[in-house]
Amino acid sequence: MWMGACTSSIGTWMQLVAQAWLVYRLSDSAVYLGLDTFCGQIPIFLFSLFGGVYADRKSRRNILIASQFVQMACAFTLTVLVATGVVQVWHILCLSFIVGTAQSFGGPAYSALVPNLVGEEDLQNAIALNSIQFNVARVLGPVLGGFALDRLGADWCFGLNGISFIAVIASLLAIHVRYAPPKTALSVMASMKEGLVAVRTRAGMMGLIALAFWITLLSYPLTTFLPVFAKDIFRGNSMTFTMMLATYGAGSVAGALIVASSRNQKGTAKSSLVVMVLLGVLITAFALSRNLFFSIFVLFGAGIALIIVFAVNSSLVQIYAADALRGRVISVYNVAFRGGMPIGSLICGFLIKQTSAPVIIAANGVLLCFFAAYYLFIEKKVARL
């Protein structure tokens, strides 16, 4: 499953590089960059709670397979649109929304499936290893995507992504899952309410979910608007953007290795909040920097900090969720985690149009430090986990 997911993730990052550059080239607008991210992420915000209910009621593996087929079809559709020269920005936005809808059901199923494949004592390490495959892909994908974009064209990036889904589908067909969905007479809405009650009554869980929203709201725009920094601030080209994205991903791999090698799960929430402060500082430093080499160095550090925070917080949510409720609890977490992405990207896109990318991204870093300090020193339930 790890190998299949890694192969598919490489294809996905190849597409993301080409798609971001294509949207910016077609529109010449940061607003459309933010809007594309919004269209891809808002379905996860809207539909993940339903996805969580079905992840607890149906075969998690089958839900994932269906999700992969939908995403593969979208990649091949975009390939045809670009290859025939008829692609427009609205085509890309619509396909991003469909992919996001598929992910809103596949995401809770995938996250809930991981604890069924490993024991609880290995869960944090498994989540970190999953982060490694994602971020290995985030290093290799942009490099391969940038090369393919420069030498072959965007349609090749999209087509290769479509082919990469075959690997993850094959791996899902090959694995054996211990989870058997329990029979329930509850309606979909009643099951959803049961998950929300579980989140509300577990000490510290609401804080983790609120943090997931604020972290992605404030940190994800850094990735979304890297094309703006590459093109407008550093006067670079698609390879400059690729180098920045790959460096950020390399830092994330290093951060995931740090988490995966750790056997101590006590006090991890407090450590995560301290690292979150560091992340805010690094984001602000990147936004204010005008030296490309220093900015790349800072991006590497930000990648390390970001993945440590994400992996630790995600493992805490999964550890404290009962297996029968895990899909629903994770779906609530995903709503916050993935909901912050489109909202942050859309807001920042419009604010950047009024001011500039460095000002807005620097402000995001300062706010990130503020929220981390709040949960460290004032609202301490999360820090005690």
N, C-alpha and C positions, 0 to 999 in steps of 0.2 A: 504493500500500500504506500509505503514511504517513497519507493522508487517511482511508482506510477504518478503520485502526486507531484513529485519533483519534476518529472518530465513535462507534465501538464502545466505546472507553474512557470517553467522556462518559456513555454509557448505563450502563456498569458502575458508575461512581461515583454516578450517580443512585440505582441500586439499593442500593449499599453504605450510603449515607446513610440511606435509608428502612429498610433491613434492620436496621442497628444500632439505630436509634431504635425500630423495631417490637419487636425482641427485648427491649430494655431496658424498653419499656412493658408488654409481655406478662408479663415475668418479674420486673421490678424487682430484678434481680440482676446484679452485675458478673461473677459466675461464668458465667452463660449467655452474656454478651458474649464472654468468653474462649473458651467452649466452641464458639460459632458460628465464631469464627476458627479454632479447632483443627480443626473438621470440614471447613472449607474448604481448609485448608492441609496437613493430615496426608496426604491421598492423594498430594500432590506429593512429600512425603518418602518415601512407600512405593513409588510407581510410576514416578518420574522416570527411574530407571536403565533400566527397560524402555522408556520413552519415548525415551530417548537411543539405544538400540539400533535401534529402528524408524526414528528420524530419519536414521540412517546407512544403512538398508537400503531404505527405501521413499521414495516421493515426499513430500518435506517439505510441499509445498503441499497435497497431498490429505489428509495427516494433520491439517493445520491446519483445512481446510474441515470435516472430520468433527468436530473439536473444537468449532468454532463452532456447528454445528448442535445438538450436545448441550447446550451452554450456552444457546442460544436457547430450546430446548424447556423447560429448567428455569425460565427467566425467565417464560415464558408460563404454566407450571404454577403458579408462585407468584402470578402475577396473578389467576388464577381462584380460588385458595384465599382470597386476601385479599378479592377483590370479592364472593365469596359469603359471607364472614364466618365461615368454618370454620377459618381458619388457626390452628395451634398452634405452639409453639416447636419441637416435634420435627419438624414438617413442614419448617421452615426449616433445621434441622440436617441432615436427610437430603438436601435439595436442595443444600445447601452442599457436602456430601461428593461428590455426583455431579458438580457443577461442578469441584471440585478434581481429581477423577479425570480429567475431560476436559482440564484444564489441565496435568496431569502428562505427557500425550502431546503436547499442543499447544505447551507451553513450550519444550522442547528443539528442536522442529521450527522454531519461530519464530526463536529465537536463532541456530540454525545456518543459517537461510535468509538472514539479513541480510548475512553476508559474501559470499554468492553474488550479491548485488545490487550490491555496491560493491567497490572494490579495497582491498587491505590498508592502503594509505596513508591511506584515508579512513574506516577502520573505527571508530576512536575517535570521530570526528565524527558518523558515522552512528548509533552507539549513543547519543551524547548527543542527537542530533536525535530519536531514538526516545523518549528520556527526556522531551524537550520535549513531544511529543504526548501522552505519558502524563500529564504534569503540567499541561499546558494543560487536559486533561480533568479533572484533579484539582481545578482551580480552577473551571471551568465546570460540571462535573458536580454537585458539592455545592451550588452556587448554584441551578442549575436543579432539582436534586433537592429542596433545601430548600423552594423555592417550590412545586414540585408537591406535595410532602408536606403543606405547610401549607394550600394552596388546593384541591388535588384529591384527595389521599389517597395512601397507599402503593401501591395497586394501579396507579395511573398511572405511578409511577416504575418498577415492575417491567415493565409493558407496554411503555413506551418503550424500556427496555433491550432487551427482546426484539426490537423493531423495528430497533434500532441494529445488530444483528448482520448484517442484510442488507447493510450498507455494506462490512463487512470481507470477507464472503463474495464479494461482487461484485468487490472489488479483488483478491482472491486468484485468482479465475477469469481476471482480465485480465492478470496479470503473466506474464512469461516467465523461467524460472529456468535458470541454466546448469548446475546440479548434476545429475549422472546417478548414481544409486545403484550402487555397485560390486557385482558378483556375489561371493558368499562362501559357502563350505561350512561355515563355523563355526556352531555352535549359538548360540542366544540367550545362554546363560550364558557361553560362551566369548568371544563378542563383548563382553559386559559386562566380563569379566575383562580383555580387551585394553584397554578404555578406562580401567579402574582402574590398570593397569600404566603407561599413558601419564601419568596424573596423578601417580603415585608417583615416577616417574623424572625428571620435569621439575623442576629446581631452583626452589624458591619457590612451585610450584603448590599443594602441600599447605597452605602458609601462607595463600595467598589463599583457599582453600576453608574453612579453619578460621576465618579472619576473616569470611567471608560468614555463617557460622553465628552467631558471637558478635555481629556487628553487628545482624542481624535479631532475634536472641533478645532483645537489650537495647534496641533502638531502636523496634521495631515496636509494642510495648505502648503507647507514647505515643499512636499513632493509634487503637489498639483501645479505649483507655479515655478518649478525649477526651469521650465522652458523660458519663462520671462527673464529669470536671472541669467541663464545661459546666453540668450539672444540680445537682451536690452542692456543688462548691467555689465556683462563681461564681453559683449560684442563677439560671441562665439557662434558656432553652428550646431548641427545635430549631434556631432561627435562630442562637443563640449557638454551638451545635455546628457548624452550617454555616459560620459566619464563621471559626471556628478552623480547620476543615478546609481551607477555601478559602485562608486565609492560609498555611498549611503548604504547600499545593500551589503557591501563587504563589512562595514561596521556592524550591521545587524547580525551577520553570521557570527562575528566575534562575540557579540552580546549573547546570542543564543548558546554558543559554546560555554560561556561563563555560567549560564543558568543550568545547562544540561550537566555540567560537571559537578554541580553542587548537590550534596546529599542532605544538607541542613535546611529544613523547611520552617524552623522556628524564627520568628522575627522578620520573615521575608517581606511582610507588608510594610513595615517601617522602613526597611532598606529600600523598597520600591519607591516610597515617597521621597526619600533623600535623592535617589537617582532622578526622579521627576524634576526636582529643583535644578539639578545639573543639566537636564535636557532643555529646560527653559532658558538657561544661561547660554547654552550652545546655539540654540535657535536664534536668539537675539544677536549673538556674535556673528553668525553667518549672515544675517540680514544686513548688518552694519558694515561688513567687510567689503573692501574693494580690491583685495588681493586674491587672485584665483587660487593660488597654491594654499594659502591660509584657509580659504573657504572650503576647499576639498578636505583639508585636515579636520576642520570643524565638523563637516558632514560625516566623516568617519566616526568621530566621537558621538555625534547625535544619533547615528545608527545604532551604536552600542547601547546607549542609554534608552532609546526608544524600545528596543526589543526586550531589554531586561524588564522594563515596566510592564509591557504587554504580556510577556510570558508568565511573570510572577502573578499578576492580577488574574489572568485567565485560569491559571492552575488553582488559585484560591477559590474561585467561583465553582470550578468543577469538583474540587475536593469536598466542599461543603454542601453539594447538591446530592440528594438521594437519586439512585439510578432511575427509579420510576418517574421522577420529576426532572431529570437532568436536561432533557430536550427543551422543556418549557423554561426552566431557569436560565439555560444558556441562551434561549431565544430572547429573553428579556435583556440579558447582558448584550446580546448582539444588536438589539434595537438601539441601545445606548451607544455601543461601540461603533457600529456602522452608521448610526444616525448622525453622529457628530461629523462624519466625513462630508456628506453632501451639503449640510447646513453651513459648515465652516468654509468649504470651498466656494459656495455660492455667495455668502456674505463677503468673503475676502475678495472675490472677483469684482464685485461692485465697488468695494472700498478702494481697491487698488486702482480702479479706473478714476476715482476721485482724487487719490493721493499718489502713492507709488507702492510697489511691491516691498521694498526694504522697510518702509515705515510700518506697514500692516503686519508683516511677518515678525518684525522686532517687537511690536506690541503683543503679538500672540505669545512670544517667549516670556515676556514679563508677566502676563496673565497666568501662564502655566506655573511659574514660580509661586505666584500668589495662592493658587488653588492647592498646590502641594503643601505649602506652609500652613494653610487653613486646616487640612486633614492631619497634619503632623502635630500641631500645637493647640487647636481649638476643638475640632470634632475628631476625637481620638479613637473611635470604635474601630475604624479601619486599621489604624496603626497597631492595635492590640492583637490582630489576627495572626 
